[in-house]
Amino acid sequence: MFIYGFGVLQIPIAEEFGVSRSAVSLTISASMLLGALLAPFTGHLLDRGPIRGVMLLAGMITTLGYTAMALAPSLLAVLALYAVASAVGIQGLGNVSAAKLMGNWFRRNRGRALGFAALGTSFGGLLAPPILAECVTRFGWRATVGGPRSGDC
């Protein structure tokens, strides 16, 4: 969803707010910049606390961000919420957390475990866009990112 699925949301968001796709695509740059700033903090949390706790907190923040995005009244709010939710999600649920988790769980075959974790990311990138596209077509982008509400499903 964070990067692979964003392209599916660009056109519907741009059309709803009457802006260009390039304006909407600045969100990815903002998300990457914020993610880079969060990376040392995330690494510190992973070294000091339980990985499960970091991942759970990141998942909750990401979910709240996407839900709020679905309700946001302006383009700026949508883009800011997506950038923050994605940055937190990428850092707390992404490669760094997965690598730390695999490193702790596997002593032997650690490289293989990391390879399978990376495979999961790539496989998700293969599946996410068509699934998101179908959901956006059926329910609209707001229901897709925020979850179903009465009348959506």
Buried (B, 14 or more C-beta within 10 A) or exposed (E): BBBBBBBBBBEBBBEBBEEEEEBBBEBBEBBBEBBEEBBEEBBEBBEEEEBEEBBEBBBEBBBBBBBBBBEBEEBEEBBBBBBBBBBBBBBBBBEBBBBBBBEEEEEEEBEEBBEEBBEEBEEBBEEBBEBBBEBBEEBBBBBBBBBEEEEBE
